Amino acid sequence: MKNMIAVSDDISLRLDELAERTQLTREQIVEDALTHGRSLAWREKWAAGVREGMEDADASDFAEDHEIAAVLDKFKN
């Protein structure tokens, strides 16, 4: 059973753009938000971070060992 809800034009546009960037459907994005409490803004930020990471990897821009160690040290008990 499919349910339809009305959303603002802004939300609809953001869903379309996010669906295109993530190769997910609008329905998958909305279901994820409702099931896991992930807002549209969270999903947009996540997708941007993934895209940035892929661009860095394509440019062979990887973290140095000392940079990784510094981040891990922040989370030690």
NUDRENSE-170809 format. One record per residue: x, y, z of N, C-alpha, C in turn; residue number from 1; residue in three letters. Coordinates in steps of 0.001 Angstrom, whole numbers, padded with zeros to 6 digits. Example, Ala and Ser with C-alpha at 12.3 -4.5 7.8 and 13.67 -1.06 7.14 Angstrom:
PT     n_X     n_Y     n_Z    ca_X    ca_Y    ca_Z     c_X     c_Y     c_Z resi resn
PT  013190 -005690  007800  012300 -004500  007800  013200 -003300  007800    1  ala
PT  012850 -002250  007080  013670 -001060  007140  012900  000030  007870    2  ser
***
This chain:
PT     n_X     n_Y     n_Z    ca_X    ca_Y    ca_Z     c_X     c_Y     c_Z resi resn
PT  000837 -001171  000000  000000  000000  000000  000885  001239  000000    1  met
PT  000639  002148 -000928  001375  003402 -000986  000537  004512 -000399    2  lys
PT  001171  005316  000414  000523  006486  000984  001147  007717  000350    3  asn
PT  000374  008706  000128  000867  009944 -000456  000771  011053  000585    4  met
PT  001816  011869  000646  001783  013042  001501  002212  014240  000673    5  ile
PT  001705  015389  001014  002083  016623  000334  003248  017257  001085    6  ala
PT  004252  017678  000335  005385  018391  000926  005568  019693  000147    7  val
PT  006256  020621  000762  006482  021917  000114  007343  021725 -001139    8  ser
PT  007296  022707 -002004  008115  022661 -003222  009602  022568 -002875    9  asp
PT  010011  023283 -001820  011416  023252 -001397  011841  021846 -000981   10  asp
PT  011033  021199 -000166  011347  019831  000282  011343  018886 -000908   11  ile
PT  010391  019046 -001795  010309  018190 -002980  011566  018329 -003837   12  ser
PT  012025  019554 -004046  013238  019791 -004824  014449  019183 -004142   13  leu
PT  014560  019363 -002820  015687  018787 -002075  015678  017272 -002155   14  arg
PT  014494  016665 -002068  014398  015212 -002196  014849  014753 -003578   15  leu
PT  014420  015468 -004613  014822  015111 -005974  016337  015216 -006158   16  asp
PT  016929  016303 -005669  018371  016498 -005803  019143  015432 -005030   17  glu
PT  018677  015130 -003829  019347  014123 -003013  019204  012739 -003631   18  leu
PT  018053  012440 -004161  017843  011149 -004817  018794  010994 -005997   19  ala
PT  018975  012059 -006756  019880  011999 -007900  021326  011796 -007453   20  glu
PT  021746  012497 -006401  023133  012396 -005924  023431  011048 -005275   21  arg
PT  022449  010456 -004619  022698  009234 -003851  022241  007968 -004558   22  thr
PT  021558  008109 -005664  020995  006977 -006395  019987  006196 -005548   23  gln
PT  019338  006905 -004637  018229  006354 -003874  016951  006967 -004417   24  leu
PT  015840  006326 -004158  014568  006919 -004544  014102  007887 -003455   25  thr
PT  013193  008750 -003832  012596  009649 -002843  011980  008835 -001708   26  arg
PT  011317  007743 -002072  010666  006896 -001075  011679  006296 -000107   27  glu
PT  012840  005870 -000627  013868  005308  000249  014397  006359  001219   28  gln
PT  014568  007574  000748  015063  008652  001604  014059  008960  002711   29  ile
PT  012797  009058  002349  011756  009354  003344  011613  008197  004327   30  val
PT  011619  006964  003825  011495  005809  004723  012666  005749  005699   31  glu
PT  013880  006025  005216  015054  006042  006090  014893  007112  007166   32  asp
PT  014395  008277  006771  014202  009364  007735  013204  008964  008810   33  ala
PT  012115  008350  008397  011093  007966  009364  011517  006788  010230   34  leu
PT  012248  005861  009655  012663  004668  010385  013829  004944  011331   35  thr
PT  014787  005749  010864  016027  005936  011622  016196  007353  012179   36  his
PT  015230  008209  011963  015301  009567  012505  016343  010435  011832   37  gly
PT  016656  010142  010585  017660  010927  009861  016949  012014  009067   38  arg
PT  017241  013241  009418  016585  014357  008740  017118  014512  007320   39  ser
PT  016401  015263  006539  016843  015563  005183  018172  016322  005221   40  leu
PT  018300  017244  006159  019550  017996  006307  020699  017060  006663   41  ala
PT  020460  016069  007541  021507  015103  007898  021934  014319  006665   42  trp
PT  020958  013851  005896  021257  013053  004700  022015  013892  003672   43  arg
PT  021648  015163  003515  022352  016040  002573  023802  016238  003006   44  glu
PT  024007  016455  004310  025368  016641  004830  026179  015364  004656   45  lys
PT  025576  014217  004908  026249  012931  004746  026668  012730  003286   46  trp
PT  025757  012998  002361  026057  012825  000935  027173  013763  000503   47  ala
PT  027184  014989  001005  028244  015940  000675  029589  015454  001211   48  ala
PT  029593  014900  002410  030829  014364  002985  031366  013185  002196   49  gly
PT  030479  012313  001757  030895  011178  000938  031481  011682 -000373   50  val
PT  030809  012636 -001000  031292  013190 -002266  032669  013822 -002085   51  arg
PT  032857  014569 -001000  034143  015205 -000718  035236  014153 -000508   52  glu
PT  034902  013103  000225  035865  012037  000451  036264  011334 -000836   53  gly
PT  035295  011135 -001718  035598  010496 -003002  036476  011397 -003867   54  met
PT  036220  012693 -003829  037054  013632 -004573  038481  013631 -004026   55  glu
PT  038618  013599 -002702  039950  013521 -002091  040663  012242 -002497   56  asp
PT  039953  011136 -002475  040557  009856 -002857  040973  009868 -004318   57  ala
PT  040138  010427 -005173  040484  010522 -006590  041740  011351 -006801   58  asp
PT  041953  012336 -005920  043136  013192 -006006  044304  012624 -005199   59  ala
PT  044158  011385 -004709  045179  010718 -003875  045513  011535 -002634   60  ser
PT  044529  012226 -002096  044704  013036 -000887  044198  012238  000302   61  asp
PT  045094  011463  000886  044738  010599  002008  045345  011131  003296   62  phe
PT  044758  010770  004423  045277  011192  005723  046614  010513  005988   63  ala
PT  047503  011266  006596  048811  010740  007001  048626  009964  008308   64  glu
PT  049554  009057  008588  049475  008241  009803  049357  009101  011059   65  asp
PT  050121  010201  011127  050067  011053  012330  048715  011757  012457   66  his
PT  048050  012056  011335  046733  012671  011388  045691  011681  011909   67  glu
PT  045785  010445  011477  044872  009404  011957  045089  009168  013438   68  ile
PT  046363  009108  013863  046668  008898  015278  046118  010031  016140   69  ala
PT  046191  011254  015650  045674  012413  016413  044174  012295  016603   70  ala
PT  043455  011877  015586  042004  011719  015704  041671  010590  016672   71  val
PT  042365  009470  016558  042106  008331  017447  042431  008688  018893   72  leu
PT  043481  009494  019112  043852  009903  020467  042749  010725  021128   73  asp
PT  041984  011480  020332  040905  012292  020897  039834  011418  021539   74  lys
PT  039693  010179  021094  038611  009328  021563  039060  008243  022541   75  phe
PT  040326  008293  022930  040793  007333  023950  040199  007701  025294   76  lys
PT  039951  006701  026118  039393  006956  027463  040427  007490  028389   77  asn
***
